[in-house]
Amino acid sequence: MDAAFKSTTLILSDGRSPTGLVREDGNTFVLIDGLGKENRFPKADVDKAVASNLSAMPANVDSTVSEADYYHLLAYLLQQRPK
């Protein structure tokens, strides 16, 4: 699985542990949660970032969207490149 689609849990110094898709932006972790909301966490507030081996994509995505949409989704994902 491509690293861009692995979810990550951030262990924060205040005890919270949000999970989502994470990218780094300078001294900040940017986490996109399950609702698509972008959350920013200063790296100084993060004790640990734990990457999961599970995809953020639902396991049953192939049975929840139409066949045409499934192929459009795959085409889109295959075109993505790290920035």
Secondary structure by P-SEA (a helix, b strand, c coil): cccccbbbbbbcccccccccbbbbcccbbbbbccccbbbbbccccccbbbbbccccccccccccccaaaaaaaaaaaaacccc
